[in-house]
Every structure is written in C-alpha cells, then in structure tokens.
Amino acid sequence: MHRNRWITGIVLLPPLVALIAFGPPFLLALLAGLVALLGLWEYFRIVFADGFDADVYVLMALAAVAALGLLWAAYQPATALIPAVLFLDLAACALFLVFRFREDFPAVSMVVRQVCSVVYIPLNLACLVLLYRSGDQGAAWVFLVLAVAFAGDTAAFYVGRRWGRRKLCPNVSPGKTVAGALGGVSGSMVAGALVKGMGLPGVPWPEVLLFCALAAALGQIGDLFESILKRTSGVKDSGRLLPGHGGILDRIDALLFVAPAAYLFRTLVGS
C-alpha cells in the first residue's frame, strides 16, 4: 500500500505542478472538470449504494451539467453565474421530482443527495479555478491549497501510524488519532510556509500561518465527512482509480474543504 501510494504521487505530481505553473488556465479548468465528473460518479455510487436505478442516473446527469456550468463560470471568471447555476440545478431536480413523484418515492432524500453532490464537489473545485483566475499569483495560491491539503493528509497518516494512540473520532474513522490530527496541522503549516516563502511575498506571515492552521483543520473535517459518507453506505474506498489512495474522492476530500476557504481568505486579504 505504501509503495503504491508513493509511486502514484511521484507519477502524478510533476505533470500537475507543470500544468499549474506553466499551463494555460483552460487546461486547469479542464482538469478540474474531469476530476469533478469522476468525483460525482464515485459520490453517487456511495450515497446511492442501496439502489442505483434510472432515476439516479438522471440526477447524476443533472449534477454533471451543473458541474460543467460551475467550472465554466469559474474559468471566465463570472462569479455572478455561480448562484444561477446552483439555482437552475435545484429547479431541474424539482421539475424531475414533479414528474416522478409517488407516495413511496424518497423525494426529499434524493434531492438532498443530489444538491449536496453539486455543492460538495464541483462548487468547491470551482473555487480552486476562481483562485487561479482571480489575479496575479494565482498559481502560487493554488500551490498553497495543494500544499496545505496534501501535506496535511500525508503527515496525519504517517504521524498517526507512528505515534497515534488516542482515537480522534472512533465512530467515524477508527484509524484516525489525535496525534495524527496534530501532525496533519503541523505538516500543513510547514508546507504552507514554504509556498508562502517562495511564491507569496506580499501576504503577511501571521495571516498565512493562521490560514494554514485553520485550513488544515478544515481539510481533516473534509476527510472525516467523506468517511461518514462511506461508513453510512458500507463502502471502504470511493474507488480504485489511484493505487495506494483509492478513488478520486479519497484523494481530494481535504482539498474540497480547503479550496473555498483559500478563495475566501484571498478575497479578504486582497493579495
């Protein structure tokens, strides 16, 4: 497992870094769109594990259309279109249910799961694209998000395995420990400080370190949130696309919570 985990990271990291640093913004938006669609597929397989029928495919198709709309709006960037896309997705779900409703039809449950999919995956990935497109140093901000999310996840994993004793949330994820959580916060702060030192000279150190600590905590909440989804449905991994990691959601669960926080933070600090 550890060998596959490192091999996958070594293979995928260089082209990702090159794309962010030197590639045109369209390619990053395209990659975010691909990740969103793969993540939605895994999400629907998890939350509808009890029954994947034609109705679920329709809701998943609506989510896919919303995902592409959100990422297109972020690429423009046209932030005013983002709430419009979210509303249209909800309206489309409502219209679908009007025609499909019957007394034994789980209407509320299906709409909640579909709307959650759009907010959880493509909306948060759109924040990453917005971050990249919102002015100078966009690439450095994206690197900050990736560093905080991935370094925190890796540090939490290895620190928890080596020194973890006290369980963090045993009902949600028995393998996660308090030591691992603290290690994850430390790893995120170190990685974030490196990115700040190399690519974000205009952002004050106290604000960056505070953001890294808060974002690390959010990343771990994102990890636990995905664990709840999987445990509720009796699923171990979201998929098998990434050897040593599992599926796309297993790899980006922390990123999905860090990206919108970073976009909000950059908006507030104005750098």
MISE-983077 format. One line per 4 residues: number of its first residue (from 1); their letters; for each residue x negated, y, z negated of N, C-alpha, C. Coordinates in pm, whole numbers, plus 50000, padded with zeros to 5 digits. Layout:
! MISE-983077
NUM) a) X Y Z X Y Z X Y Z ~ ...
! end
This chain:
! MISE-983077
1) mhrn) 49917 49878 50000 50000 50000 50000 49914 50126 50000 ~ 49812 50128 49911 49727 50247 49901 49649 50269 50031 ~ 49601 50159 50088 49525 50171 50213 49612 50226 50324 ~ 49732 50172 50339 49823 50221 50443 49862 50366 50418
5) rwit) 49878 50401 50291 49914 50539 50256 49808 50637 50304 ~ 49682 50603 50280 49573 50691 50320 49552 50690 50471 ~ 49565 50575 50533 49548 50568 50679 49654 50654 50749 ~ 49778 50643 50703 49885 50723 50762 49856 50872 50747
9) givl) 49812 50912 50628 49781 51053 50605 49666 51102 50692 ~ 49561 51019 50704 49445 51058 50783 49479 51070 50931 ~ 49567 50983 50978 49607 50986 51119 49696 51106 51150 ~ 49789 51137 51061 49888 51241 51089 49842 51382 51053
13) lppl) 49753 51394 50955 49717 51528 50906 49645 51615 51009 ~ 49541 51566 51078 49470 51654 51173 49558 51713 51282 ~ 49643 51633 51351 49728 51696 51453 49829 51794 51393 ~ 49876 51767 51271 49969 51860 51207 49901 51992 51176
17) vali) 49779 51986 51123 49703 52108 51094 49676 52186 51221 ~ 49636 52114 51328 49608 52180 51455 49733 52247 51512 ~ 49846 52180 51499 49971 52236 51550 50007 52365 51477 ~ 49995 52363 51345 50031 52482 51267 49933 52596 51292
21) afgp) 49805 52563 51301 49703 52667 51314 49693 52725 51455 ~ 49711 52640 51556 49683 52685 51693 49800 52667 51790 ~ 49898 52587 51755 50007 52559 51848 50106 52672 51858 ~ 50181 52678 51967 50287 52779 51979 50400 52752 51881
25) pfll) 50468 52855 51835 50577 52836 51739 50684 52739 51787 ~ 50706 52733 51918 50809 52643 51969 50781 52499 51932 ~ 50653 52459 51933 50619 52320 51901 50647 52289 51754 ~ 50623 52385 51666 50654 52363 51525 50804 52349 51506
29) alla) 50882 52434 51574 51028 52424 51565 51075 52291 51623 ~ 51012 52247 51731 51048 52119 51791 51017 52004 51696 ~ 50901 52009 51632 50866 51906 51534 50964 51907 51417 ~ 50998 52025 51369 51095 52036 51259 51230 51977 51300
33) glva) 51268 51999 51426 51393 51942 51475 51389 51791 51479 ~ 51277 51736 51524 51263 51590 51529 51268 51532 51388 ~ 51196 51595 51296 51195 51549 51157 51336 51558 51097 ~ 51407 51666 51129 51543 51682 51077 51634 51571 51126
37) llgl) 51625 51538 51254 51712 51433 51309 51678 51296 51249 ~ 51549 51267 51235 51510 51141 51173 51553 51137 51026 ~ 51536 51251 50958 51578 51257 50818 51727 51240 50802 ~ 51805 51298 50893 51950 51281 50888 51990 51135 50908
41) weyf) 51924 51068 51001 51954 50927 51023 51929 50846 50896 ~ 51816 50871 50830 51786 50799 50706 51885 50836 50596 ~ 51919 50964 50586 52013 51010 50484 52148 50941 50500 ~ 52201 50939 50621 52332 50878 50643 52328 50727 50616
45) rivf) 52217 50663 50648 52203 50521 50618 52204 50496 50468 ~ 52154 50592 50391 52151 50578 50245 52289 50604 50186 ~ 52346 50721 50215 52469 50761 50145 52593 50689 50197 ~ 52583 50630 50316 52694 50551 50369 52654 50404 50378
49) adgf) 52572 50361 50284 52527 50221 50284 52644 50125 50261 ~ 52752 50177 50200 52867 50092 50173 52956 50069 50294 ~ 52932 50144 50401 53014 50125 50520 52978 50224 50628 ~ 52913 50178 50733 52866 50266 50841 52952 50238 50964
53) dadv) 53060 50317 50979 53154 50291 51088 53154 50407 51187 ~ 53253 50406 51278 53260 50508 51382 53278 50648 51323 ~ 53352 50660 51214 53371 50790 51152 53238 50849 51104 ~ 53154 50764 51049 53023 50810 51002 52939 50858 51119
57) yvlm) 52944 50789 51230 52869 50832 51348 52915 50970 51396 ~ 53045 50996 51389 53096 51127 51427 53041 51235 51334 ~ 53047 51210 51204 52995 51308 51108 52845 51327 51124 ~ 52774 51220 51154 52630 51231 51175 52600 51312 51301
61) alaa) 52681 51293 51405 52663 51371 51528 52686 51519 51502 ~ 52788 51552 51422 52812 51691 51385 52695 51749 51307 ~ 52639 51669 51217 52523 51714 51141 52403 51737 51232 ~ 52385 51652 51332 52273 51667 51425 52288 51796 51506
65) vaal) 52411 51825 51551 52435 51950 51624 52406 52070 51535 ~ 52450 52064 51410 52423 52173 51316 52274 52188 51292 ~ 52204 52077 51283 52059 52081 51261 51989 52155 51375 ~ 52024 52120 51497 51962 52187 51611 51998 52335 51615
69) gllw) 52123 52367 51578 52162 52508 51572 52085 52586 51467 ~ 52067 52528 51351 51994 52595 51243 51848 52618 51281 ~ 51785 52518 51340 51644 52530 51375 51625 52624 51494 ~ 51720 52627 51586 51713 52723 51695 51725 52866 51640
73) aayq) 51818 52887 51546 51835 53019 51486 51709 53061 51411 ~ 51646 52966 51342 51522 52997 51269 51409 53029 51364 ~ 51404 52961 51478 51298 52986 51575 51310 53123 51638 ~ 51430 53177 51656 51449 53302 51729 51367 53421 51674
77) pata) 51356 53455 51550 51443 53416 51438 51569 53503 51434 ~ 51680 53437 51401 51808 53508 51392 51878 53460 51266 ~ 51839 53514 51153 51889 53466 51024 52040 53484 51011 ~ 52097 53583 51079 52241 53606 51069 52321 53489 51126
81) lipa) 52261 53411 51215 52332 53297 51274 52336 53176 51182 ~ 52248 53172 51083 52239 53054 50997 52368 53030 50919 ~ 52424 53131 50849 52553 53105 50782 52664 53074 50881 ~ 52656 53127 51002 52757 53097 51103 52752 52949 51141
85) vlfl) 52632 52895 51156 52617 52753 51189 52671 52666 51076 ~ 52641 52705 50952 52691 52627 50838 52844 52629 50833 ~ 52903 52746 50859 53049 52755 50859 53109 52670 50971 ~ 53050 52677 51090 53104 52601 51203 53094 52451 51177
89) dlaa) 52988 52409 51109 52978 52267 51074 53090 52227 50979 ~ 53114 52309 50878 53223 52280 50784 53358 52279 50857 ~ 53378 52375 50945 53504 52382 51019 53522 52259 51108 ~ 53413 52214 51171 53420 52095 51256 53455 51971 51173
93) calf) 53396 51961 51054 53429 51849 50965 53576 51855 50924 ~ 53624 51974 50894 53765 51990 50855 53858 51949 50968 ~ 53823 51990 51090 53906 51952 51204 53905 51802 51227 ~ 53788 51742 51211 53778 51597 51225 53868 51526 51124
97) lvfr) 53867 51574 51001 53946 51510 50897 54097 51530 50919 ~ 54134 51643 50978 54276 51667 51008 54331 51556 51096 ~ 54251 51516 51194 54297 51412 51287 54279 51271 51232 ~ 54187 51254 51137 54157 51119 51088 54221 51089 50954
101) fred) 54279 51188 50889 54323 51168 50751 54438 51068 50742 ~ 54430 50988 50638 54539 50899 50596 54526 50885 50445 ~ 54623 50823 50380 54625 50820 50233 54506 50749 50174 ~ 54455 50646 50240 54342 50571 50187 54209 50619 50243
105) fpav) 54207 50736 50309 54085 50788 50372 54009 50873 50271 ~ 53878 50844 50245 53799 50920 50146 53754 51054 50202 ~ 53847 51143 50226 53818 51268 50296 53716 51355 50223 ~ 53740 51381 50095 53652 51469 50019 53511 51412 50012
109) smvv) 53501 51284 49984 53371 51219 49974 53293 51229 50105 ~ 53359 51209 50216 53292 51213 50345 53245 51353 50380 ~ 53329 51453 50353 53290 51591 50383 53173 51634 50294 ~ 53179 51600 50167 53071 51638 50075 52939 51579 50121
113) rqvc) 52940 51453 50159 52817 51388 50203 52765 51448 50334 ~ 52855 51485 50424 52811 51543 50550 52755 51683 50530 ~ 52827 51767 50457 52780 51904 50434 52649 51904 50356 ~ 52639 51814 50259 52514 51802 50184 52398 51767 50277
117) svvy) 52423 51683 50376 52315 51645 50468 52260 51766 50542 ~ 52349 51856 50584 52307 51973 50660 52230 52072 50572 ~ 52278 52090 50450 52209 52182 50358 52077 52122 50311 ~ 52078 51995 50282 51962 51927 50225 51845 51917 50323
121) ipln) 51871 51885 50448 51760 51856 50540 51736 51969 50641 ~ 51823 51991 50741 51788 52091 50842 51785 52235 50791 ~ 51872 52272 50697 51868 52409 50645 51735 52436 50577 ~ 51688 52342 50495 51562 52362 50425 51443 52358 50521
125) lacl) 51450 52274 50624 51344 52275 50725 51347 52405 50807 ~ 51466 52459 50826 51476 52587 50896 51404 52698 50818 ~ 51405 52687 50686 51332 52784 50604 51182 52777 50632 ~ 51132 52658 50662 50990 52643 50696 50960 52713 50829
129) vlly) 51049 52697 50926 51030 52765 51055 51043 52916 51038 ~ 51139 52961 50958 51153 53104 50930 51027 53159 50866 ~ 50971 53083 50776 50848 53124 50709 50736 53145 50810 ~ 50728 53055 50906 50625 53062 51010 50648 53179 51104
133) rsgd) 50774 53216 51125 50809 53317 51224 50833 53456 51165 ~ 50816 53471 51035 50859 53596 50972 50749 53700 50959 ~ 50646 53693 51043 50543 53796 51039 50403 53738 51040 ~ 50307 53824 51010 50168 53781 51007 50145 53677 50897
137) qgaa) 50045 53598 50916 50003 53495 50820 50109 53386 50801 ~ 50194 53369 50901 50296 53265 50891 50237 53127 50876 ~ 50129 53101 50951 50065 52970 50943 50010 52945 50803 ~ 49951 53048 50741 49897 53032 50606 50007 53001 50506
141) wvfl) 50123 53062 50523 50235 53033 50433 50285 52891 50450 ~ 50288 52843 50573 50329 52704 50595 50227 52610 50532 ~ 50099 52642 50546 49996 52560 50482 50012 52560 50330 ~ 50053 52675 50275 50075 52682 50130 50187 52587 50089
145) vlav) 50295 52585 50165 50406 52495 50136 50361 52350 50142 ~ 50291 52315 50249 50246 52177 50264 50149 52137 50154 ~ 50058 52229 50120 49960 52200 50016 50028 52176 49882 ~ 50120 52265 49846 50189 52252 49717 50271 52122 49713
149) afag) 50343 52094 49821 50431 51977 49822 50352 51847 49825 ~ 50259 51835 49918 50190 51707 49938 50083 51682 49833 ~ 50009 51787 49794 49908 51767 49690 49974 51734 49557 ~ 50085 51800 49528 50156 51770 49405 50208 51628 49401
153) dtaa) 50261 51583 49514 50313 51446 49523 50201 51344 49505 ~ 50089 51368 49572 49976 51275 49563 49916 51273 49423 ~ 49897 51392 49365 49839 51400 49231 49931 51334 49128 ~ 50060 51356 49141 50155 51295 49047 50149 51143 49057
157) fyvg) 50136 51092 49178 50132 50947 49199 50010 50884 49131 ~ 49893 50941 49156 49771 50879 49105 49746 50908 48957 ~ 49779 51029 48912 49764 51059 48770 49862 50975 48689 ~ 49983 50961 48740 50081 50879 48670 50040 50734 48660
161) rrwg) 49981 50679 48766 49936 50540 48763 49819 50520 48667 ~ 49734 50622 48655 49614 50608 48571 49641 50639 48424 ~ 49716 50743 48397 49732 50786 48258 49878 50790 48211 ~ 49969 50759 48299 50110 50770 48262 50153 50667 48159
165) rrkl) 50218 50712 48054 50272 50626 47950 50420 50658 47926 ~ 50445 50783 47892 50581 50825 47860 50660 50849 47989 ~ 50776 50785 47999 50858 50797 48118 50920 50937 48128 ~ 50928 50986 48251 50985 51119 48275 51137 51112 48283
169) cpnv) 51188 51034 48376 51333 51014 48394 51358 50867 48424 ~ 51352 50781 48322 51361 50637 48347 51490 50593 48414 ~ 51600 50665 48391 51726 50628 48455 51727 50657 48604 ~ 51643 50750 48645 51638 50789 48787 51525 50718 48859
173) spgk) 51404 50728 48802 51287 50669 48865 51194 50615 48756 ~ 51202 50486 48728 51125 50428 48618 50974 50443 48631 ~ 50926 50464 48752 50781 50473 48772 50723 50609 48743 ~ 50805 50712 48733 50754 50848 48712 50734 50875 48563
177) tvag) 50621 50941 48533 50584 50967 48394 50561 51116 48371 ~ 50556 51153 48243 50529 51291 48207 50388 51330 48252 ~ 50291 51239 48232 50154 51266 48275 50149 51288 48426 ~ 50223 51206 48500 50226 51223 48645 50284 51357 48685
181) algg) 50390 51399 48616 50452 51528 48646 50354 51643 48620 ~ 50283 51636 48508 50184 51740 48477 50069 51737 48577 ~ 50029 51616 48615 49925 51604 48717 49970 51661 48849 ~ 50098 51642 48883 50151 51697 49007 50150 51849 49006
185) vsgs) 50187 51910 48894 50184 52056 48883 50041 52106 48898 ~ 49947 52038 48833 49806 52079 48842 49755 52067 48985 ~ 49788 51955 49049 49744 51935 49187 49800 52040 49280 ~ 49926 52076 49262 49988 52180 49345 49921 52315 49324
189) mvag) 49888 52347 49199 49827 52476 49171 49686 52485 49228 ~ 49611 52376 49219 49475 52375 49276 49481 52389 49428 ~ 49566 52309 49492 49577 52315 49637 49630 52451 49682 ~ 49729 52504 49610 49782 52635 49645 49678 52745 49629
193) alvk) 49595 52734 49525 49490 52833 49505 49389 52830 49619 ~ 49358 52712 49669 49265 52700 49781 49321 52767 49907 ~ 49449 52744 49933 49512 52806 50051 49518 52957 50034 ~ 49552 53003 49914 49557 53146 49886 49421 53209 49909
197) gmgl) 49314 53145 49859 49180 53199 49874 49133 53207 50018 ~ 49176 53111 50099 49130 53106 50238 49219 53182 50335 ~ 49349 53193 50306 49436 53249 50409 49537 53353 50367 ~ 49548 53382 50236 49648 53479 50190 49584 53582 50097
201) pgvp) 49488 53660 50148 49418 53755 50061 49505 53867 50009 ~ 49613 53898 50078 49696 54011 50037 49797 53981 49929 ~ 49812 53853 49894 49910 53816 49792 49840 53808 49656 ~ 49889 53877 49554 49823 53876 49423 49814 53736 49364
205) wpev) 49703 53711 49295 49680 53580 49234 49788 53540 49133 ~ 49827 53628 49041 49928 53584 48942 50057 53535 49006 ~ 50102 53608 49110 50226 53567 49177 50211 53433 49247 ~ 50096 53412 49312 50074 53286 49383 50070 53169 49285
209) llfc) 49998 53185 49175 49987 53076 49078 50123 53046 49014 ~ 50199 53152 48986 50333 53130 48930 50420 53056 49031 ~ 50413 53099 49157 50490 53031 49261 50450 52884 49271 ~ 50321 52855 49271 50274 52717 49283 50327 52630 49170
213) alaa) 50327 52683 49048 50377 52607 48934 50527 52580 48948 ~ 50603 52685 48983 50748 52668 48998 50781 52579 49116 ~ 50707 52596 49227 50732 52514 49345 50698 52368 49319 ~ 50593 52344 49239 50558 52206 49204 50673 52140 49128
217) algq) 50732 52216 49035 50847 52163 48962 50964 52137 49055 ~ 50989 52228 49148 51097 52209 49245 51071 52088 49333 ~ 50944 52069 49372 50910 51954 49452 50940 51823 49381 ~ 50913 51820 49251 50942 51699 49174 51093 51679 49157
221) igdl) 51167 51788 49147 51313 51777 49144 51362 51719 49277 ~ 51302 51765 49387 51339 51711 49517 51310 51562 49527 ~ 51199 51520 49472 51163 51377 49470 51267 51298 49390 ~ 51302 51350 49274 51400 51282 49189 51539 51282 49252
225) fesi) 51572 51389 49323 51702 51396 49390 51714 51284 49494 ~ 51608 51266 49573 51613 51159 49671 51620 51023 49602 ~ 51551 51009 49490 51556 50883 49414 51699 50854 49368 ~ 51771 50958 49326 51910 50939 49285 51995 50890 49403
229) lkrt) 51974 50951 49518 52048 50907 49637 52023 50759 49665 ~ 51897 50718 49657 51862 50580 49688 51912 50484 49582 ~ 51897 50520 49456 51941 50430 49349 52093 50416 49348 ~ 52163 50523 49379 52309 50517 49385 52356 50420 49493
233) sgvk) 52279 50412 49601 52317 50326 49713 52243 50192 49712 ~ 52155 50172 49615 52081 50046 49607 51976 50031 49716 ~ 51915 50144 49757 51814 50143 49862 51679 50173 49801 ~ 51575 50097 49839 51442 50119 49782 51367 50230 49853
237) dsgr) 51360 50225 49986 51293 50327 50066 51392 50381 50168 ~ 51372 50507 50207 51462 50565 50306 51440 50506 50445 ~ 51324 50447 50467 51293 50386 50596 51155 50322 50592 ~ 51107 50283 50711 50976 50219 50721 50889 50284 50828
241) llpg) 50924 50406 50865 50855 50472 50975 50710 50503 50942 ~ 50681 50537 50816 50546 50578 50776 50487 50473 50683 ~ 50397 50388 50732 50337 50284 50648 50273 50341 50522 ~ 50304 50280 50409 50250 50326 50282 50331 50436 50216
245) hggi) 50420 50499 50291 50502 50608 50239 50650 50574 50238 ~ 50692 50495 50336 50834 50464 50350 50890 50534 50471 ~ 50998 50609 50451 51060 50681 50560 51026 50828 50560 ~ 51085 50901 50653 51063 51045 50662 51105 51115 50533
249) ldri) 51223 51080 50480 51269 51145 50357 51177 51117 50239 ~ 51120 50997 50235 51027 50965 50127 50904 51055 50131 ~ 50870 51103 50250 50751 51186 50264 50781 51334 50246 ~ 50903 51378 50283 50932 51522 50280 51029 51561 50170
253) dall) 51061 51469 50078 51161 51502 49975 51119 51623 49892 ~ 50991 51634 49859 50943 51750 49783 50940 51874 49873 ~ 50895 51857 49995 50886 51968 50090 51020 52037 50111 ~ 51127 51960 50113 51260 52016 50136 51302 52113 50027
257) fvap) 51247 52097 49907 51280 52189 49798 51179 52303 49786 ~ 51057 52280 49834 50954 52383 49825 50969 52488 49934 ~ 51007 52446 50056 51013 52538 50170 51108 52656 50147 ~ 51233 52635 50103 51319 52752 50080 51270 52841 49967
261) aayl) 51207 52780 49867 51151 52860 49758 51039 52950 49810 ~ 50957 52896 49900 50848 52975 49957 50901 53089 50043 ~ 51006 53061 50120 51064 53166 50204 51122 53279 50116 ~ 51189 53243 50009 51242 53342 49917 51128 53419 49851
265) frtl) 51024 53348 49810 50911 53413 49744 50844 53511 49838 ~ 50822 53472 49964 50758 53564 50058 50846 53686 50083 ~ 50975 53665 50089 51068 53778 50110 51057 53877 49994 ~ 51040 53824 49873 51033 53911 49755 50900 53984 49744
269) vgs) 50789 53914 49773 50658 53977 49758 50625 54062 49879 ~ 50688 54036 49994 50670 54119 50112 50532 54114 50171 ~ 50463 53998 50165 50328 53988 50223 50325 53873 50323
! end
